[in-house]
Amino acid sequence: MAALLRRYGAGARWYDVLSGERWVYRAGREAGIRLLDPRPGDVVIDLGCGTGLNFPALIAAVGPTGRVIGVDRSADMLSVARRRIATAGWHDTVTLVEADAATLDPAVLRAAAGGRGADAVFSTYALSVIPERAEAWRRATAAVRAGGRAGVVDMQRPRGRWRVLEPLALLACATGGADIDAHPWRLLERDAADPPRVARAERKGGHLVAVAAALAPSVTA
C-alpha cells in the first residue's frame, strides 16, 4: 500500500488528465450519482475522494445547505482537491478528512456530519484499490444515519463486443493498483435494506458498474 500511495502522490497533479476520466470513467460517476440521488441538504461521504472529481455533481445535488465529506489517504491527492475547493469557493460545503478508510473511526465522520450521521456514502473507483475494502466499507456505513443510502461505482472486465478492450482495462487497473475482479459493489448488495430494490447501471460494455440502495439499519449508525 505504501508503494501505491507514493504512485498516487507522484501523479496527483496530473491525475485528472491521465486517468481516462473524460473518455471512460466519468460515465460511471454520472450513472452512480443519478442512482444515489442525493437531495438538497444531504450530507454525503465521498469515500476515496481523490482529487475531488465527484465534488461538482455532488455539490450541485446537495446544494448550499448540504455538505460533502471527502475521505482519502493520499495527502497529495487531497492537496489537489483543496485547490479545486478553493477555486470553486466550496469551503463552506466540503470537508476533507485525510485518513486510511480501513482504520478511520466512524465517529470522526459522524462528527463531520454534524453528529447525526451522514445521509449517504458514495465511493467511486476506490474500494477496488483498498486491500481491506470490507473493513473500510463497514466503517463508512457505520457513519451513515439509519435510513441512509449508499452508492458504489467500480470496475469489472468488459463484456460482449467490448471484450477486445480487456487488455487496456487490465493495464489501467494495474497502473492504478485496482483489483478488477474485486467487484466491491457486492458489499452494498449484501448490506442493502431491500436487496430486490438495489438499483444498478452499467457503462462502457459493462466495464463500469454503478449500484445504489438504501442501507439496512443493522449496518448504519
N, C-alpha and C positions, 0 to 999 in steps of 0.2 A: 504493500500500500504506500510505503514511503516513496518508492520509485515512481509510482503513479502520481502522487502529489507533486513531485518535482517536475514531472512531464506536464501536468496541467499548469503548474506555476510558470514554467518556461514559455508555454504557449498561450497564456491567459490573454495577453494583449491582442493576439491575432485570432483568438478562438472563434469569434462571431463570423469571421470571414472564411476561415479554413475548415470549419466543422461541417460544411454542407447544409447549413441551416436554410438558406434561401431555396435551394433546389430540392431538398429532401425533407429535412426534419421539421420545418415549420408546419408542414401539413399535419403532422401528428399532434403538435402542440395545439393547433387551432381546433382539431377534432376533439381533443381531450377537454379543452376549456368549454366547448359547446356542450359536451356531455355532463361535465361537472355543474355547469350553470350557476356560477356564483352570483349572488344577488347584492344589490346596494346595501351597504352597511356590514357586509360579511367580513370576517377575519379569516384569511386563508394562509395556511402554512405552505410555503413553496420549498419542498424538501429536496435538497441538492440543487439549489437555485443557480449555481454557477455565476455567470456574468449578468444574470437578470433578464434573460430572453423572454421569460414568461411575464415579466412585470407589466409591460404596456397593456396586454389583454386583460390581465387580472385586475389592474387598477381601473381600467375602463369599466369593468364589470362591478367592482365593489364601490366605486365612487369615492367622493371625498370623506364620507362618513365610515368607510371601511378601512381595512388595513391588510397589508401583505407582510408576512414574516418570512424572510428568506434565510434558509439554513444551508451552510456549506462549510466544508472542512478546509478548503483552499483559501488562504489569505489573499493570494494573488488574483484568483477569480473574483473574490469579494471586492477587491480594490477596483476592478473594472466595473462591478455592479454599483459601487459607490459613486463612480464618475457618471454612470448612467442616471442614477438618482439625482445627483446634483444638477446635471444638465436639464433634466425634465422637471425639477422642482418638486420631487416627491418626498421630501424629508418628513413631512407630516403623515405620510401614507405607508411608508416602507420601513420596517425594522430588520436589520441584518444580525444574524447570530452566527459567529464563527465557532463551529463545533463539529465533532465526529458524531454523525447521526446515530451510530450504534452505541454510543455511551452517553448521549445527551439526556439529562434529566427532564422528563416531560413537564415538570413544574416550571422550568425556565420558559418553555413555550407557552404554558398556560398564563404565566405572569405577563409575557409579552402581549398576550391576547386580552389583557385586562383582568386576568384572574378567573374568567368564566369558562375558559376553553375556547379553542378556535371553532369556527363553523365548518371548516373543511381543511383537508390536507391534499396537496396536489404534488405529484412527482413525475418529472419528465426526463427520461434517459439517464436516470441517476441510480435507481435501485440495482440495475444490472451491473453497475460498476462497484457497488459496495459488497465486499465479501460477506459481511454479517447482515445481509439485507433483511432477513426475517426479524432480527432484533431492532434494526433501525426502523422498520415498519411498525413494530409493536410500540416502540417509544413514541413515534409520531402520532399514531392513532390514539394513544393514551392522553394526548394533549387536545383532542377534539371533544367538544361537548356532546352529551347524549343527544341523539337525533341528527348528528352531523354527517357530512358526506366525505367521500374520498374519490380521487381520480389518479390513475396511473397510465402513463404513456411510455412504452418501451419497444424493444425490437425483437423480431424473430427472423428466421430465414424466409426470404421471399418465396412466393409460390407461383404456380402456373407459368405463364409466359415470362414472368419476372424472374424466374429461377436463373436465367442466364446472368443475372446481376449478383448472384450469391457470392462469387469471389470478391466483388467490390464491397458488399455488405460485411463480409467476414474481415476484410482488410480494415474497413472503417472501425469496426468494433475492436479489433486487435489494437489499432492505433490509440483508441480512446480507453482501452482497458476494460471494455464491456464484455460480458458473457452473453452472446446472442441466444443461447439456449436456456437462459435463466428464467424467462417468462414470469417476471415478478408480479404481473397483474393477477396471477393466481392467488397471491396473498390477499388482495382485495376481494376476489371472488369468494374466498374462504370466509372472510370476515364481513360479508355483506349482510345487512339486516334481512333482505329478501332476495336470495340468490336468483330466482327466476326473473327478477326485475333488474338485474345488472345490465347496464347499457354498454354496448361495445361498437366500436368502429375500427375499420382497418384502412390503411392508406398505402400507396406505393407497392401494390401487389402483395399486400399482407405483411410487408416488412415492418410497418409501423402499426402497433396495436394500442388503441385507447379504450380504457374501461373506466366507468364511473358508477357509483352506487352509494346509497345510504349505508352507514356502518351499523353493525349490530351493537346494542347497548353494552354488551359484555366486553368490548374492546375499546370503548371510549372512556373519557374522564368520569 
